Amino acid sequence: MIQMHVRKHLAGVNGPLTLDCQLHIHAGELAALFGESGAGKTTLLRMLAGLSTPDEGRIEVDGTVWFDSLQKINLKPQQRRIGYVFQDQALFPHLSVRDNLAFALPKHAVAAYIDELLVMTGLINLQQRRPDTLSGGQRQRVALARALARQPAVLLLDEPLSALDSATRLTLQDEIRRIHNALGITAVMVSHDLPEVFKLADKVFVLKDGIIHREGLPSAVFAERQGDGRMHLPAEVLENHTDGITHTVTVLIGNQILRIIAGDDATALRSGDRILLQPKSFSPMLSKLH
């Protein structure tokens, strides 16, 4: 179980930002920190890992205090029993896959655990290869296995799949969920990918401007305004055009570009504006993509 209430002043990408967050994560849950860049997600993860120090607050994991500003407690990262999977993998390039895992293995652990991890992550046939001979997805599997080799109390995932192509990312999402279910480990993941959060997270914390705006099950947190029965789609204005008769606005929704006939109330919109698209009627036909 993670109980964390921290406060830290940051420079922020858009000016000074005060990060003030309280998180409660049950043992065995996979929690996601979701929000735009600069909201404070990675800083929260780094404070949990001991790589960044809060200005004030308290972090307690499974009954052990990792940080307490009042009691002057601040355990070093190596004392915190965490496994950290970075976005850039951070593997040792001169070591084999097996040796990368062995380097992270605690002194009290048995060497056979490496074989278990290699099988669990599908790396058993690649164990003598070096990272530079592996694909991006294979390297990320190594990074995950190495983090687990530490036998951590908490697994931290800092956007580990964002640099991968969509097919590899979907496959590794399934692998992360399978491994998490098998081990029952408490995990905290930073992600800005909404489908990924829906697929993996048991709980989501939505950060904005340094504070948690919403938290709970992903299906509940993101099902906004469902009571009126209408769709509400966040979009970005790409172009606002009129030919004197018809007024059209070109918008980006996800990775799709749509051109919409708009009313006179849209004349003030400019390229780059963030808007909420509210279709007046919506009766979709659903078909499976092959």
N, C-alpha and C positions, 0 to 999 in steps of 0.2 A: 504494500500500500504506500502511495506517495501523498504526503501532505505538504503543500508548498505555498507559502505566501511571501512574495518578495517585491522589493521596490528598487528601481535603479534609474538614474538619470542618464540619458543617452543623447548623443549629438543628433542622430536621426537623419534620414535622407532628405527630409523636408523641413529641417530645423530641429530645435531641442524637443526631446520627447521623454516623458516620464513613464517608464514601464512599471505598472502596479497591478500584479496578477495574483490570484489565489486559485490553486488547482487541488482537486481531490481525486485521485485515481486509485481504483480498487486493484488489489492483487490479481494478476492475470489478465487485466484489460489491456487492449491496444488503443491508446488515446492519440488523437491527431490534433496538432496545432495548425490551424488553418487561417489564412488571411493574406493580404497583399504584401508585397515586398516592403520592408521597413516597418512592419507592424510590431516586431519584437519577437517573432517566433524562434529564430535561431539563437537569439540572446537568452531566451528562457531555457532552451535546451543546453546551452553552454553553462548557464548557472547551475543547472541540475547536475551537469557533469563535473563541475568544479573548475572549468576552464575560464569562467568569468565570475567575478564576485559581486553579489548584490550590495547595494548601499545599506540596506537594512532588510530584515525579515528572518524567515526560518524555513528550513527544508528538512523533513523527516521521512525516512524510507524504512518500512518494515520495523518501526519502533526505534531505529537508530537515528540520532540527530546528525545530519551531514553539515548543516550550517545553522548558526544562530548568532545574529549580530549582537544580541544583548549578552549572551553567555560567552562571546568571543570564541565560538566553535566554527572551524572552517576546515573540514577534512580535505586532504589533497586528492586529486583525481584518482590516483592509484589506490587510495583507501576507500573509494566509494562503490566498488563492485559494479561498475557500469561497462557495458559494451557499446562502442560508438561506431556507427556506420556513416562515413562521410560521403558527400556527393562525389568527390574525386577519388574515392577508394583509399588513397594514402597507403598503398601496399609497398613492401620492400622489393624493389625491382630486381635485386641480385639474389633473392631467395626464391626457392621453389614454392609452389602452392602449399605443400606439406610443411615446409619450414616456416612459412608465414604464419600458419596456424600454431605450430609448435612454439614460436616466439611468444605468442600471447597466452599460452597455457600456464595456469598457476602452478607453483612448485608442488602443491599437494595433490594435483590432479594426476590421474593415470594417463599414460600415453595412448592407451586404446581409445580414449575419448576422441582423439583426432580422427581415427578411422570411422567412428560413428558420425562425426560431422561431415566427413568427406562423402559418405554414403548418403546422408540426409540431404546434402546440398547438390548432389549429382556431380561431384568433383573427383570421385575415386579414380577415374581413368586419366585425370589431368594432374594428379598430385605431384609429379616430377617436373611439370612445366613451369616456366617463369612467367610472371604477369604480362610481360611485353609480347608473349606469344599467344595470348588469350583474347577473345572477343570482349567487348564492353560488358555484355551480360555475364560472361564467365568471370570476369574480374570482380563484378559486383557480388557474385555468389561467394567468391573468395573473401571479400570484405565482410560479408554477412557471417560466414563461417568463422572468420578470425575473431569477430566481435563476440560470437557465442562461445569461442574457445576459452574466453576468460571466465566462463560460468558466472555471468553477471546476475545481479538482482534486478537490474533494469537495463533494457536494450533501448538505445537511442538511435533514431534513424533520421538523418538530416537530408531530406529530399534525395534519397539514395537512387531513385530511378529517373530523375528528371532529365539526365543527359542521354538516355537510351531511346531507341526508336520505339514506336508504339507497340509493335508486335512483341519485342523483347520485354518491354515494360509490363504488358499484360501477363506474360508468362511468369515473370518474377513476382508480380503481385500475388499470383496464385501460390507461388513457392513460399512467400513470406507468410501468407495466411496459413498454409499447411504447417510450416515449421512452428509458427506461433501457437497454433492449436495443439501441436504435438508436445511442445515443451511447457506450455502454460506460463510463459514468462511475461512479466509486466513490461510493456513497451510504450515509448512515446515517439511519435513520428511527426516531423515537420513536412507539410505538403501544401502546395497551392493548386493541386489538381483535384477538382471536386469529385469526378468519378472514382479516383483512387481512394479518397476519404470514404466514400460510400461503400466501396468494396472491402476495405480493410479495417476501418475503425469501429470500435465498440462505443466510443465516446469522442465527441469533437468539441474543441474549444475554439471559438471564432474570435480572433484578435483584430482590433482596429485601434489605431492611435495609442497603442501601449496598454490597452485594457481589454478584458474579456467581455465582449458584447453579448454572446450567447454561448450556451453549453448544453450538451445532452446527446441523445442518439442522433446520428446524422440525418435519418429520415424525418425526425421531428424538427431539428434545428433549421434545415434547409427547405422545409415545406411551408414557406411563408405565405400568408394571405390566402390559405387554401379555402377559407370559409366563403369567399365570394364566387368560387367556382371558375375563376378566370386565370389565365396564364400571366405571369409577370416575368419578363425576360430582361436581364441586364444587357445593355448593348453600348457600343461606342459609335459615335457619328463619324463617318468617313467623308461625306460630302453632302452639302445642302444646295439644291438646285431648283430653279424655277424657269419656265419658258414663257411666262406671262399668262399661261392658262392653267398648267398643271404644276403642282409643287411636289417634288420628290426628295426623299432623304435616303441616302445610302448608309447602311449601318453594318457593323460587324457584331455577330452573335456567336461566341465561341470561335470557331474557325470558318464560319459561314458568312458570306456577304450577301445582304438582301437589299433590294431597292423598294422603297415603300412610298405610296402616294399619301401625302400628309396634308393636314389642314393648315390654315393661316397661323395657328398657334405655334407652328414649328419654325417660323421664319427667323426666330432669334437663335436657333441652334447653330453651333459652329463646329468645324472639324476638331475632333478630340474630345468633345463633350461626352460625358457619361450619362446615359438615359435609361429609363425603365420602359420597355415596350409592353403595352397591354392590348393584345388583340381583343376586339369586341366579340368575336365568336371563335370557337376552336373545336373542331370535330375531326381529330386526326385519323388517318388510316395507317396502320402499323404493318410493316413487312420486314421480314428477317433478311439481313444482308449475308451473302454467301462469299 
